[in-house]
Amino acid sequence: MSARVITSPERLPLQHGYPRVFLGGSIDMGSAADWQKDMIESLRGEDVVILNPRRSDWNPAWKPDASNPNFRQQVKWELGALESAHVIVLYFLPGSQSPISLLGMGLHAKSGKLIVLCPQGYWRKGNVDITASRYGIVQVADIDELKTAVREKLRKLREQQSVERR
């Protein structure tokens, strides 16, 4: 197997035979740069399931209200994907606010799953940096380091699984 991409609202697979990487971070209702596409391409040769919340059919006119079925479906998918992920990538783009990614960081700060890229210019960089320091969250300086850190985390997960099988 090589990388399999699951994009919201596609059903999450029940089997957990391969590590799962959630690509969270700046999307801004589809207006932020599609950094997820670049990450997906960098993981093509890996035996991994990539969980991508950025959906091509997203309609920014959908009200972010719990009574909106499309919005509810997206939030529930993201919560399920975050919980099932072995690695959670969060990229906070400068010029973006990404409040949902901040929420995800808070929910999973103690999980040991997070790898965060938060360059200068992100409006709450101080909060991200302090939280990352307090909870031992891996932080990287640029997209290339992010790709390397994800592949390294996947390698360690595979080694751990190999030891557990013995």
PyMOL commands that place a pseudoatom at each C-alpha (Angstrom):
pseudoatom trace, name=CA, resn=MET, resi=1, chain=A, elem=C, hetatm=0, pos=[0.000, 0.000, 0.000]
pseudoatom trace, name=CA, resn=SER, resi=2, chain=A, elem=C, hetatm=0, pos=[1.035, 3.577, -0.501]
pseudoatom trace, name=CA, resn=ALA, resi=3, chain=A, elem=C, hetatm=0, pos=[-0.684, 6.637, 0.924]
pseudoatom trace, name=CA, resn=ARG, resi=4, chain=A, elem=C, hetatm=0, pos=[-4.468, 6.541, 0.954]
pseudoatom trace, name=CA, resn=VAL, resi=5, chain=A, elem=C, hetatm=0, pos=[-6.232, 9.888, 1.273]
pseudoatom trace, name=CA, resn=ILE, resi=6, chain=A, elem=C, hetatm=0, pos=[-9.584, 10.142, 3.034]
pseudoatom trace, name=CA, resn=THR, resi=7, chain=A, elem=C, hetatm=0, pos=[-11.203, 13.541, 2.538]
pseudoatom trace, name=CA, resn=SER, resi=8, chain=A, elem=C, hetatm=0, pos=[-14.151, 14.846, 4.512]
pseudoatom trace, name=CA, resn=PRO, resi=9, chain=A, elem=C, hetatm=0, pos=[-16.962, 13.821, 4.420]
pseudoatom trace, name=CA, resn=GLU, resi=10, chain=A, elem=C, hetatm=0, pos=[-15.779, 10.401, 3.186]
pseudoatom trace, name=CA, resn=ARG, resi=11, chain=A, elem=C, hetatm=0, pos=[-16.345, 7.673, 5.772]
pseudoatom trace, name=CA, resn=LEU, resi=12, chain=A, elem=C, hetatm=0, pos=[-13.370, 6.982, 8.040]
pseudoatom trace, name=CA, resn=PRO, resi=13, chain=A, elem=C, hetatm=0, pos=[-12.068, 3.424, 7.638]
pseudoatom trace, name=CA, resn=LEU, resi=14, chain=A, elem=C, hetatm=0, pos=[-12.796, 1.033, 10.502]
pseudoatom trace, name=CA, resn=GLN, resi=15, chain=A, elem=C, hetatm=0, pos=[-9.491, -0.835, 10.234]
pseudoatom trace, name=CA, resn=HIS, resi=16, chain=A, elem=C, hetatm=0, pos=[-6.377, 0.684, 11.747]
pseudoatom trace, name=CA, resn=GLY, resi=17, chain=A, elem=C, hetatm=0, pos=[-3.756, -1.350, 9.886]
pseudoatom trace, name=CA, resn=TYR, resi=18, chain=A, elem=C, hetatm=0, pos=[-1.779, 1.727, 8.869]
pseudoatom trace, name=CA, resn=PRO, resi=19, chain=A, elem=C, hetatm=0, pos=[-0.889, 4.888, 10.756]
pseudoatom trace, name=CA, resn=ARG, resi=20, chain=A, elem=C, hetatm=0, pos=[-3.255, 7.810, 10.277]
pseudoatom trace, name=CA, resn=VAL, resi=21, chain=A, elem=C, hetatm=0, pos=[-2.136, 11.398, 9.760]
pseudoatom trace, name=CA, resn=PHE, resi=22, chain=A, elem=C, hetatm=0, pos=[-4.646, 14.224, 10.222]
pseudoatom trace, name=CA, resn=LEU, resi=23, chain=A, elem=C, hetatm=0, pos=[-3.857, 17.393, 8.252]
pseudoatom trace, name=CA, resn=GLY, resi=24, chain=A, elem=C, hetatm=0, pos=[-5.283, 20.162, 10.435]
pseudoatom trace, name=CA, resn=GLY, resi=25, chain=A, elem=C, hetatm=0, pos=[-4.523, 23.821, 10.318]
pseudoatom trace, name=CA, resn=SER, resi=26, chain=A, elem=C, hetatm=0, pos=[-5.356, 26.835, 8.238]
pseudoatom trace, name=CA, resn=ILE, resi=27, chain=A, elem=C, hetatm=0, pos=[-8.081, 26.315, 5.661]
pseudoatom trace, name=CA, resn=ASP, resi=28, chain=A, elem=C, hetatm=0, pos=[-10.144, 29.491, 6.223]
pseudoatom trace, name=CA, resn=MET, resi=29, chain=A, elem=C, hetatm=0, pos=[-13.261, 28.259, 4.466]
pseudoatom trace, name=CA, resn=GLY, resi=30, chain=A, elem=C, hetatm=0, pos=[-11.102, 27.279, 1.478]
pseudoatom trace, name=CA, resn=SER, resi=31, chain=A, elem=C, hetatm=0, pos=[-9.340, 30.638, 1.046]
pseudoatom trace, name=CA, resn=ALA, resi=32, chain=A, elem=C, hetatm=0, pos=[-5.996, 29.655, 2.655]
pseudoatom trace, name=CA, resn=ALA, resi=33, chain=A, elem=C, hetatm=0, pos=[-3.188, 28.208, 0.541]
pseudoatom trace, name=CA, resn=ASP, resi=34, chain=A, elem=C, hetatm=0, pos=[-3.679, 24.461, -0.016]
pseudoatom trace, name=CA, resn=TRP, resi=35, chain=A, elem=C, hetatm=0, pos=[-0.667, 23.309, 2.001]
pseudoatom trace, name=CA, resn=GLN, resi=36, chain=A, elem=C, hetatm=0, pos=[-2.435, 19.962, 2.550]
pseudoatom trace, name=CA, resn=LYS, resi=37, chain=A, elem=C, hetatm=0, pos=[-1.929, 19.130, -1.138]
pseudoatom trace, name=CA, resn=ASP, resi=38, chain=A, elem=C, hetatm=0, pos=[1.830, 19.560, -0.707]
pseudoatom trace, name=CA, resn=MET, resi=39, chain=A, elem=C, hetatm=0, pos=[1.865, 17.381, 2.435]
pseudoatom trace, name=CA, resn=ILE, resi=40, chain=A, elem=C, hetatm=0, pos=[-0.156, 14.665, 0.703]
pseudoatom trace, name=CA, resn=GLU, resi=41, chain=A, elem=C, hetatm=0, pos=[2.292, 14.637, -2.201]
pseudoatom trace, name=CA, resn=SER, resi=42, chain=A, elem=C, hetatm=0, pos=[5.256, 14.331, 0.183]
pseudoatom trace, name=CA, resn=LEU, resi=43, chain=A, elem=C, hetatm=0, pos=[3.663, 11.259, 1.836]
pseudoatom trace, name=CA, resn=ARG, resi=44, chain=A, elem=C, hetatm=0, pos=[2.670, 9.451, -1.408]
pseudoatom trace, name=CA, resn=GLY, resi=45, chain=A, elem=C, hetatm=0, pos=[5.212, 6.659, -0.940]
pseudoatom trace, name=CA, resn=GLU, resi=46, chain=A, elem=C, hetatm=0, pos=[4.342, 6.002, 2.713]
pseudoatom trace, name=CA, resn=ASP, resi=47, chain=A, elem=C, hetatm=0, pos=[2.068, 3.242, 3.982]
pseudoatom trace, name=CA, resn=VAL, resi=48, chain=A, elem=C, hetatm=0, pos=[-0.277, 5.687, 5.666]
pseudoatom trace, name=CA, resn=VAL, resi=49, chain=A, elem=C, hetatm=0, pos=[-3.869, 6.877, 5.744]
pseudoatom trace, name=CA, resn=ILE, resi=50, chain=A, elem=C, hetatm=0, pos=[-4.080, 10.656, 5.353]
pseudoatom trace, name=CA, resn=LEU, resi=51, chain=A, elem=C, hetatm=0, pos=[-7.136, 12.319, 6.851]
pseudoatom trace, name=CA, resn=ASN, resi=52, chain=A, elem=C, hetatm=0, pos=[-7.783, 15.593, 5.044]
pseudoatom trace, name=CA, resn=PRO, resi=53, chain=A, elem=C, hetatm=0, pos=[-10.521, 17.922, 6.322]
pseudoatom trace, name=CA, resn=ARG, resi=54, chain=A, elem=C, hetatm=0, pos=[-10.217, 20.260, 3.293]
pseudoatom trace, name=CA, resn=ARG, resi=55, chain=A, elem=C, hetatm=0, pos=[-13.112, 19.348, 1.041]
pseudoatom trace, name=CA, resn=SER, resi=56, chain=A, elem=C, hetatm=0, pos=[-13.587, 20.505, -2.531]
pseudoatom trace, name=CA, resn=ASP, resi=57, chain=A, elem=C, hetatm=0, pos=[-17.352, 20.822, -2.159]
pseudoatom trace, name=CA, resn=TRP, resi=58, chain=A, elem=C, hetatm=0, pos=[-17.251, 23.098, 0.898]
pseudoatom trace, name=CA, resn=ASN, resi=59, chain=A, elem=C, hetatm=0, pos=[-19.685, 25.998, 0.615]
pseudoatom trace, name=CA, resn=PRO, resi=60, chain=A, elem=C, hetatm=0, pos=[-18.612, 29.050, 2.652]
pseudoatom trace, name=CA, resn=ALA, resi=61, chain=A, elem=C, hetatm=0, pos=[-22.273, 30.120, 2.707]
pseudoatom trace, name=CA, resn=TRP, resi=62, chain=A, elem=C, hetatm=0, pos=[-23.100, 27.178, 5.010]
pseudoatom trace, name=CA, resn=LYS, resi=63, chain=A, elem=C, hetatm=0, pos=[-23.953, 28.605, 8.386]
pseudoatom trace, name=CA, resn=PRO, resi=64, chain=A, elem=C, hetatm=0, pos=[-21.571, 27.466, 11.139]
pseudoatom trace, name=CA, resn=ASP, resi=65, chain=A, elem=C, hetatm=0, pos=[-24.501, 26.386, 13.256]
pseudoatom trace, name=CA, resn=ALA, resi=66, chain=A, elem=C, hetatm=0, pos=[-25.181, 23.017, 14.886]
pseudoatom trace, name=CA, resn=SER, resi=67, chain=A, elem=C, hetatm=0, pos=[-28.585, 22.892, 13.153]
pseudoatom trace, name=CA, resn=ASN, resi=68, chain=A, elem=C, hetatm=0, pos=[-26.939, 22.998, 9.699]
pseudoatom trace, name=CA, resn=PRO, resi=69, chain=A, elem=C, hetatm=0, pos=[-26.537, 19.361, 8.582]
pseudoatom trace, name=CA, resn=ASN, resi=70, chain=A, elem=C, hetatm=0, pos=[-23.531, 20.056, 6.320]
pseudoatom trace, name=CA, resn=PHE, resi=71, chain=A, elem=C, hetatm=0, pos=[-21.715, 21.959, 9.042]
pseudoatom trace, name=CA, resn=ARG, resi=72, chain=A, elem=C, hetatm=0, pos=[-22.577, 19.317, 11.659]
pseudoatom trace, name=CA, resn=GLN, resi=73, chain=A, elem=C, hetatm=0, pos=[-21.296, 16.563, 9.331]
pseudoatom trace, name=CA, resn=GLN, resi=74, chain=A, elem=C, hetatm=0, pos=[-17.966, 18.404, 8.888]
pseudoatom trace, name=CA, resn=VAL, resi=75, chain=A, elem=C, hetatm=0, pos=[-17.428, 18.993, 12.594]
pseudoatom trace, name=CA, resn=LYS, resi=76, chain=A, elem=C, hetatm=0, pos=[-18.292, 15.407, 13.489]
pseudoatom trace, name=CA, resn=TRP, resi=77, chain=A, elem=C, hetatm=0, pos=[-15.963, 14.098, 10.751]
pseudoatom trace, name=CA, resn=GLU, resi=78, chain=A, elem=C, hetatm=0, pos=[-13.095, 16.260, 12.006]
pseudoatom trace, name=CA, resn=LEU, resi=79, chain=A, elem=C, hetatm=0, pos=[-13.605, 15.209, 15.639]
pseudoatom trace, name=CA, resn=GLY, resi=80, chain=A, elem=C, hetatm=0, pos=[-13.658, 11.528, 14.653]
pseudoatom trace, name=CA, resn=ALA, resi=81, chain=A, elem=C, hetatm=0, pos=[-10.614, 11.913, 12.411]
pseudoatom trace, name=CA, resn=LEU, resi=82, chain=A, elem=C, hetatm=0, pos=[-8.648, 13.718, 15.134]
pseudoatom trace, name=CA, resn=GLU, resi=83, chain=A, elem=C, hetatm=0, pos=[-9.450, 10.995, 17.655]
pseudoatom trace, name=CA, resn=SER, resi=84, chain=A, elem=C, hetatm=0, pos=[-8.478, 8.191, 15.274]
pseudoatom trace, name=CA, resn=ALA, resi=85, chain=A, elem=C, hetatm=0, pos=[-5.234, 9.829, 14.082]
pseudoatom trace, name=CA, resn=HIS, resi=86, chain=A, elem=C, hetatm=0, pos=[-1.799, 8.659, 15.215]
pseudoatom trace, name=CA, resn=VAL, resi=87, chain=A, elem=C, hetatm=0, pos=[-0.229, 11.941, 14.046]
pseudoatom trace, name=CA, resn=ILE, resi=88, chain=A, elem=C, hetatm=0, pos=[-1.962, 15.331, 14.059]
pseudoatom trace, name=CA, resn=VAL, resi=89, chain=A, elem=C, hetatm=0, pos=[-0.367, 17.986, 11.878]
pseudoatom trace, name=CA, resn=LEU, resi=90, chain=A, elem=C, hetatm=0, pos=[-1.325, 21.597, 12.592]
pseudoatom trace, name=CA, resn=TYR, resi=91, chain=A, elem=C, hetatm=0, pos=[-0.087, 24.376, 10.325]
pseudoatom trace, name=CA, resn=PHE, resi=92, chain=A, elem=C, hetatm=0, pos=[-1.041, 27.880, 11.441]
pseudoatom trace, name=CA, resn=LEU, resi=93, chain=A, elem=C, hetatm=0, pos=[-0.514, 30.104, 8.393]
pseudoatom trace, name=CA, resn=PRO, resi=94, chain=A, elem=C, hetatm=0, pos=[0.422, 33.757, 8.934]
pseudoatom trace, name=CA, resn=GLY, resi=95, chain=A, elem=C, hetatm=0, pos=[-2.529, 35.999, 8.116]
pseudoatom trace, name=CA, resn=SER, resi=96, chain=A, elem=C, hetatm=0, pos=[-4.954, 33.273, 9.170]
pseudoatom trace, name=CA, resn=GLN, resi=97, chain=A, elem=C, hetatm=0, pos=[-6.856, 32.943, 12.427]
pseudoatom trace, name=CA, resn=SER, resi=98, chain=A, elem=C, hetatm=0, pos=[-7.656, 29.206, 12.345]
pseudoatom trace, name=CA, resn=PRO, resi=99, chain=A, elem=C, hetatm=0, pos=[-9.763, 29.097, 15.522]
pseudoatom trace, name=CA, resn=ILE, resi=100, chain=A, elem=C, hetatm=0, pos=[-10.827, 25.497, 14.933]
pseudoatom trace, name=CA, resn=SER, resi=101, chain=A, elem=C, hetatm=0, pos=[-7.185, 24.419, 14.703]
pseudoatom trace, name=CA, resn=LEU, resi=102, chain=A, elem=C, hetatm=0, pos=[-6.497, 26.195, 18.000]
pseudoatom trace, name=CA, resn=LEU, resi=103, chain=A, elem=C, hetatm=0, pos=[-9.391, 24.223, 19.484]
pseudoatom trace, name=CA, resn=GLY, resi=104, chain=A, elem=C, hetatm=0, pos=[-7.930, 20.990, 18.078]
pseudoatom trace, name=CA, resn=MET, resi=105, chain=A, elem=C, hetatm=0, pos=[-4.533, 21.842, 19.547]
pseudoatom trace, name=CA, resn=GLY, resi=106, chain=A, elem=C, hetatm=0, pos=[-6.111, 22.381, 22.939]
pseudoatom trace, name=CA, resn=LEU, resi=107, chain=A, elem=C, hetatm=0, pos=[-8.103, 19.149, 22.771]
pseudoatom trace, name=CA, resn=HIS, resi=108, chain=A, elem=C, hetatm=0, pos=[-5.018, 17.089, 21.848]
pseudoatom trace, name=CA, resn=ALA, resi=109, chain=A, elem=C, hetatm=0, pos=[-2.188, 19.018, 23.538]
pseudoatom trace, name=CA, resn=LYS, resi=110, chain=A, elem=C, hetatm=0, pos=[-1.486, 16.163, 25.957]
pseudoatom trace, name=CA, resn=SER, resi=111, chain=A, elem=C, hetatm=0, pos=[-1.863, 13.355, 23.395]
pseudoatom trace, name=CA, resn=GLY, resi=112, chain=A, elem=C, hetatm=0, pos=[1.714, 13.178, 22.094]
pseudoatom trace, name=CA, resn=LYS, resi=113, chain=A, elem=C, hetatm=0, pos=[0.280, 13.158, 18.546]
pseudoatom trace, name=CA, resn=LEU, resi=114, chain=A, elem=C, hetatm=0, pos=[0.843, 16.789, 17.567]
pseudoatom trace, name=CA, resn=ILE, resi=115, chain=A, elem=C, hetatm=0, pos=[3.402, 18.264, 15.188]
pseudoatom trace, name=CA, resn=VAL, resi=116, chain=A, elem=C, hetatm=0, pos=[2.955, 22.026, 14.822]
pseudoatom trace, name=CA, resn=LEU, resi=117, chain=A, elem=C, hetatm=0, pos=[4.198, 24.589, 12.329]
pseudoatom trace, name=CA, resn=CYS, resi=118, chain=A, elem=C, hetatm=0, pos=[3.457, 28.145, 13.499]
pseudoatom trace, name=CA, resn=PRO, resi=119, chain=A, elem=C, hetatm=0, pos=[5.607, 30.726, 11.674]
pseudoatom trace, name=CA, resn=GLN, resi=120, chain=A, elem=C, hetatm=0, pos=[6.109, 34.348, 12.660]
pseudoatom trace, name=CA, resn=GLY, resi=121, chain=A, elem=C, hetatm=0, pos=[3.066, 36.352, 11.638]
pseudoatom trace, name=CA, resn=TYR, resi=122, chain=A, elem=C, hetatm=0, pos=[0.437, 33.975, 12.985]
pseudoatom trace, name=CA, resn=TRP, resi=123, chain=A, elem=C, hetatm=0, pos=[-1.774, 36.156, 15.173]
pseudoatom trace, name=CA, resn=ARG, resi=124, chain=A, elem=C, hetatm=0, pos=[-1.678, 33.856, 18.252]
pseudoatom trace, name=CA, resn=LYS, resi=125, chain=A, elem=C, hetatm=0, pos=[1.857, 32.526, 17.842]
pseudoatom trace, name=CA, resn=GLY, resi=126, chain=A, elem=C, hetatm=0, pos=[2.639, 33.311, 21.482]
pseudoatom trace, name=CA, resn=ASN, resi=127, chain=A, elem=C, hetatm=0, pos=[-0.240, 31.143, 22.681]
pseudoatom trace, name=CA, resn=VAL, resi=128, chain=A, elem=C, hetatm=0, pos=[0.796, 28.300, 20.371]
pseudoatom trace, name=CA, resn=ASP, resi=129, chain=A, elem=C, hetatm=0, pos=[4.458, 28.511, 21.449]
pseudoatom trace, name=CA, resn=ILE, resi=130, chain=A, elem=C, hetatm=0, pos=[3.688, 28.588, 25.179]
pseudoatom trace, name=CA, resn=THR, resi=131, chain=A, elem=C, hetatm=0, pos=[1.207, 25.715, 24.929]
pseudoatom trace, name=CA, resn=ALA, resi=132, chain=A, elem=C, hetatm=0, pos=[3.628, 23.655, 22.830]
pseudoatom trace, name=CA, resn=SER, resi=133, chain=A, elem=C, hetatm=0, pos=[6.409, 24.235, 25.338]
pseudoatom trace, name=CA, resn=ARG, resi=134, chain=A, elem=C, hetatm=0, pos=[4.243, 23.347, 28.317]
pseudoatom trace, name=CA, resn=TYR, resi=135, chain=A, elem=C, hetatm=0, pos=[2.963, 20.068, 26.841]
pseudoatom trace, name=CA, resn=GLY, resi=136, chain=A, elem=C, hetatm=0, pos=[6.057, 18.934, 24.916]
pseudoatom trace, name=CA, resn=ILE, resi=137, chain=A, elem=C, hetatm=0, pos=[4.459, 19.394, 21.499]
pseudoatom trace, name=CA, resn=VAL, resi=138, chain=A, elem=C, hetatm=0, pos=[6.852, 19.028, 18.571]
pseudoatom trace, name=CA, resn=GLN, resi=139, chain=A, elem=C, hetatm=0, pos=[7.265, 22.347, 16.755]
pseudoatom trace, name=CA, resn=VAL, resi=140, chain=A, elem=C, hetatm=0, pos=[9.005, 22.857, 13.432]
pseudoatom trace, name=CA, resn=ALA, resi=141, chain=A, elem=C, hetatm=0, pos=[10.199, 25.986, 11.610]
pseudoatom trace, name=CA, resn=ASP, resi=142, chain=A, elem=C, hetatm=0, pos=[9.028, 25.433, 8.009]
pseudoatom trace, name=CA, resn=ILE, resi=143, chain=A, elem=C, hetatm=0, pos=[7.134, 23.117, 5.678]
pseudoatom trace, name=CA, resn=ASP, resi=144, chain=A, elem=C, hetatm=0, pos=[10.200, 21.025, 4.860]
pseudoatom trace, name=CA, resn=GLU, resi=145, chain=A, elem=C, hetatm=0, pos=[10.842, 20.375, 8.556]
pseudoatom trace, name=CA, resn=LEU, resi=146, chain=A, elem=C, hetatm=0, pos=[7.148, 19.549, 8.930]
pseudoatom trace, name=CA, resn=LYS, resi=147, chain=A, elem=C, hetatm=0, pos=[7.367, 16.889, 6.219]
pseudoatom trace, name=CA, resn=THR, resi=148, chain=A, elem=C, hetatm=0, pos=[10.524, 15.450, 7.785]
pseudoatom trace, name=CA, resn=ALA, resi=149, chain=A, elem=C, hetatm=0, pos=[8.997, 15.406, 11.288]
pseudoatom trace, name=CA, resn=VAL, resi=150, chain=A, elem=C, hetatm=0, pos=[5.885, 13.600, 10.050]
pseudoatom trace, name=CA, resn=ARG, resi=151, chain=A, elem=C, hetatm=0, pos=[7.918, 10.940, 8.245]
pseudoatom trace, name=CA, resn=GLU, resi=152, chain=A, elem=C, hetatm=0, pos=[10.116, 10.501, 11.349]
pseudoatom trace, name=CA, resn=LYS, resi=153, chain=A, elem=C, hetatm=0, pos=[7.056, 10.104, 13.585]
pseudoatom trace, name=CA, resn=LEU, resi=154, chain=A, elem=C, hetatm=0, pos=[5.654, 7.513, 11.166]
pseudoatom trace, name=CA, resn=ARG, resi=155, chain=A, elem=C, hetatm=0, pos=[8.980, 5.622, 11.225]
pseudoatom trace, name=CA, resn=LYS, resi=156, chain=A, elem=C, hetatm=0, pos=[8.909, 5.538, 15.042]
pseudoatom trace, name=CA, resn=LEU, resi=157, chain=A, elem=C, hetatm=0, pos=[5.299, 4.354, 15.050]
pseudoatom trace, name=CA, resn=ARG, resi=158, chain=A, elem=C, hetatm=0, pos=[6.197, 1.492, 12.692]
pseudoatom trace, name=CA, resn=GLU, resi=159, chain=A, elem=C, hetatm=0, pos=[9.173, 0.504, 14.859]
pseudoatom trace, name=CA, resn=GLN, resi=160, chain=A, elem=C, hetatm=0, pos=[6.955, 0.526, 17.947]
pseudoatom trace, name=CA, resn=GLN, resi=161, chain=A, elem=C, hetatm=0, pos=[4.322, -1.620, 16.186]
pseudoatom trace, name=CA, resn=SER, resi=162, chain=A, elem=C, hetatm=0, pos=[7.045, -4.041, 15.079]
pseudoatom trace, name=CA, resn=VAL, resi=163, chain=A, elem=C, hetatm=0, pos=[8.296, -4.426, 18.667]
pseudoatom trace, name=CA, resn=GLU, resi=164, chain=A, elem=C, hetatm=0, pos=[4.740, -4.923, 19.962]
pseudoatom trace, name=CA, resn=ARG, resi=165, chain=A, elem=C, hetatm=0, pos=[4.117, -7.725, 17.445]
pseudoatom trace, name=CA, resn=ARG, resi=166, chain=A, elem=C, hetatm=0, pos=[7.118, -9.731, 18.632]
for i in range(1, 166): cmd.bond("trace and resi %d" % i, "trace and resi %d" % (i + 1))
show_as sticks, trace
zoom trace
